[in-house]
């Protein structure tokens, strides 16, 4: 991984320093899918990369008919996967926007996911796309032993994904999101699931960040001393442990894990660990993600504030 030096501006593109992906996104916007096929075809042995690239490409393709044309002209694992990803994104956006077409789009997305899983049953990515839809449903499958709150949820589908890839990053995050309060869950359930999953992951895994993600989701600015939660010994220790055990692994990543780094940097800044936060922000280079900063205000302002606290430069004119 080589994030590159900060040169005065943030780069918000989700492709970050995956330059091939960024280039293909331009092609997809122009209505061409050949590059997307080649980019995805080389990821069959890397589920994490396949998940990331397919999600970014689908986010670019969702407002056009590219996925439908590609599927009609060249049906295969790649076109079927992008169609499923696009259909899921459209269904989720419709539900969030209370669009009257939401139910119909959800049915289309479920059918697209079934087609993708039938096409490539050993690929966890279509199953993860299906998992993303579960937040639109009420699934009451019992939790395994070991969780204090024993929250019901889509445990069977998640277990199937783990059998295909035990460390699937997006699968874990999609599953945790099912229990967020904004999706009908509760703060206690989300914390319980995040702790359960995080503790099962190796110390060097980015999945150790799941409790920090749940903590951001539980943030309520109206609560007394809400911004001081990260200073509590439990959360400061969690952030520092991830810093010591996971951050050194990032140098070996194929591409910069911007979102994970952002959650860690944010937690360290809030815990007043500026020395460690500075190292994480430097590992991000110029690349930026809107989460978790947007939970606390304008993401540009919040990221710039964090960088200033760590003695790092910010874009000219940034608040």
N, C-alpha and C positions, 0 to 999 in steps of 0.2 A: 504494500500500500504506500502511495505517495500522494498525500492530500495536496501538497503544494503550499507555497507561502501566501499569506494574506496580502493582497495587493490593493487594498483600499475599498473593495466592494464585496458584499456578500453574494454568493451564488446559491440561489434557491432551487435550482433545478433538481428534481428527485434522482436523476441519474448521477449526480455528484461527479466523481472523477472516473466513472465508467464512460470513457469517451466514445466507445463503440455504441453504447446504448443511447447516448445523447445524439449521436449522428443519425441513428436509425429513427429516433423520435421525430426528427425533421422530415424523414422520408414518410413516416406514417401520417404526419400532418398533411403532407402533399398527396396522400391517398395511395401510397405504394407500400406493399407488404413483403416484397422479396427479401429486403434486409432484415425484417423482423423474423422471417422464417429462419434465415441463417443464424441469427443471433440466438434464437431459442433452441435450434437443433443441436447446438454445441453444449447445451446445459443439462443433458439427460443424466449425467453422472454427478451433478451438483444441484441438489434440490433447493438449497437456499438461494443460489444465483438464479435458478429458473423461476422461483417464486417472485423474487425482486424484479427481475426483468419483465416478466409477464404482467405484473401489476402496473409497472410504470408505463409499459406500452399500451395496456388497456386503458389507463387513465387518459392517454393521448387520443386513443381511437374511439372513446366512448361517445363523442359528439358527432361522429361521422358514420357512414355505412361501410367502412373498411372491413370490419369483422365479418359482416354478413357477406360481402363480396368475396372475401378470402375463403370463407367456409364453402360457399357455393362453387367457386372455381377450383379450389384445391383442398378438398377435405382431408384432414390428417391430424396427428396429435397436436401440432403447433396451432393450426387454425382453429381447431376445436377448443383448445385451451383458451386462446384469446377471446373467442366468442363467449365462453363461460365467464371469463373475467369481466368482459364488457357488460354482459347481461346482469351480473351481480352488482356491478357499480351502478348501473341504471336503476336497478330495483332499490338499492339502498338510498340513492339520492331521492328517488320518488317518495319513499317512505318518510325520509327525514323532512322533505318539503310538503308532506301531506297532499301529495298529488293523487287525484282520484284514480289514476291508472296504476297505482302502487301494487295492488293485489295481482293485477294481470301481469305486470312486469316481474313480480316475484315468481309467478308460475312459469313464465318464460325462462327465468334464471335457473330455477330448479331443473327444468328440462335440459337446459344447456349444460349444467353441471353433471347430470346423469349421462349425457352423451359423451362428455369429456372423460368421465371416469370409466365408461365402457371402452373408450378408445385407448386409454392408457391406464389400466387399473393399478399398476405399481407406481405411478407418478403421484406423489402426495399433493401436488399443487391443485388439481381439480377438487380434491376432497377439502382442501383448505378454503377454496372458493365457496364450496357448499357450507362450510362451517361459518363463513362470514354472514350467511343468510340467517343463521339460527337466531340472531338477535331480533329478528322480525317475528319469531315464533316463541311459544311458551313450551319448553321441553323440560319434562319433570323426571328425567332419569336419575336414580339415586347416586350420590357421590360415594367414592370408595372410602374405606376407613382411613383415619388420620387427619380429617378436617374437623375443626371444632364446630363449625356451623353446619357442616354436611349439606352444602347448597345443592339442590337438584339442578341439572342442566344437561347439555349435549355430551355427556361423558362417553357414550359409545362411539360417536363419530370421532371425538378427540382421541380416544384409545386406538381407533383404526389408523389415524394419522401417525400416532406414535409408533405403531408397528411398522409403518413404512419408513419413517424417519424420526427416531426418538428425540432428536434435538432440533426439530423444525421450528425456526424462529417465528415465522408468521403464524404458524399453527398455534403456538403458545399464546401469542398476543391476541389472536382472534378469539381464542377460547376465553382468555381472561376478560376480554371486552364484553362477553355475554353477561358477565356479572356486575358490570358498571351500573351505577344508579341511573345514568341517562338511558340505559337499555332495559330498565325494569328490575335491576338487581339492587344490591345494598352495599354500603361501605364495608360492613363486616364481612360479607361474603367475598367481595373482591379482595380484601386484604388476606382472607383465609386462603383463597385459591392461589393468589400471588405468592404467599409464603410457602405453601405446599409445593408449588411447581419450582420456585426458585431454589428451595433447599434440596430438591432432587437433582439439580443441575450441577455439573462440576464447577469448582471455584473459578476456573478460567473461562467459563461460558458467559455469553452476553445475557443468557436467561436469568442470571442472578440480578439483573436490573428490574425484573418484573415487580418486586415490591415497591420500587421507586416510581414505576408507572402507576401503580394503584394509588400511591400516596398523592401524586399529582391529580388523579381523577377525583380524589376525595376532598380536594382543596375547596374550602368555603370561606371567602374573604370576610363574611359577616361574623365568623366565629372569633372569639377573643384570642389574640396572639396567634392567629392563623399562620402568619409568615414565620413564626418561631418554631414550628413543628420540626423542621429539618435540623434544628440545633439540639434536639433531644438525643441523648446518648445512643439510643437504638438506631436512629436513622443516620446519625453521623458515622457510627461504626459500620453500618451497612454500606454507605457510600465509600468510605475509606477502604473497606475490604475489597470492593469491586475495583476501585482504583489500583490497588496493589496487585490483585490477581488477574484481572481481565485486561486492563489497559495495555500491559506489555504484549498481549497477544495481538492487538490491533495492527501492529507493524507487519504482521504476516498475512493480513487480510488482502484479498485480491482488490477490493475497493473499500473506500472509507465508509464505515458504518455510521453515517452522520446522525441519524435519529438516536441511536443508542448512546453515542457520545454526548449528544445534547442533553439527554436525561441525566447522565452522570455529571456533566458540567454544571447543570442547573442545581442538582442536589448538593454538590460541593460548595457552590457559591452561597446557597441558602444556609448551609451549615458553617459558613465562615471559614472555609478551608481554601483560601485563595491560592496558595502555592500549588496544591493539587489541581484545583480548577483551571489554573493557567495552563498546566500541561495538557489537560483534556481539550481545552479550547484550541491550543496550538495543534493538537492532533487532527482537529477538524479542518484546519486550514481555512480557506475562504468559504467553505460549504456550510449551508445553514438549513435548518428545518423549522417549520412554524411551531411544531410541538417540541418541548412543552411550554415554550415561551408565551404562546398565545393565550394560555390559560390565565396568565397574570397581567395581561395588557397587550399592547401592540408588540408583535414579535421582534420587530427591528429595534424598538426602544429597549425591550427587555434584554435582548442579546447584547446590544451595545452597552447597556448598564453593566452586565456581567463582565464583559471584556474590559471595561474601564476599571472595575474593581480589582481586576487581575493585572492591571498595568499593560494591557494590550491595545493596539490601535483599533479605531472604529472608522467606518466610512465618513467622509467629510459631510457635514450637515446632519448626521444622525443625532437623534435626540438623546 
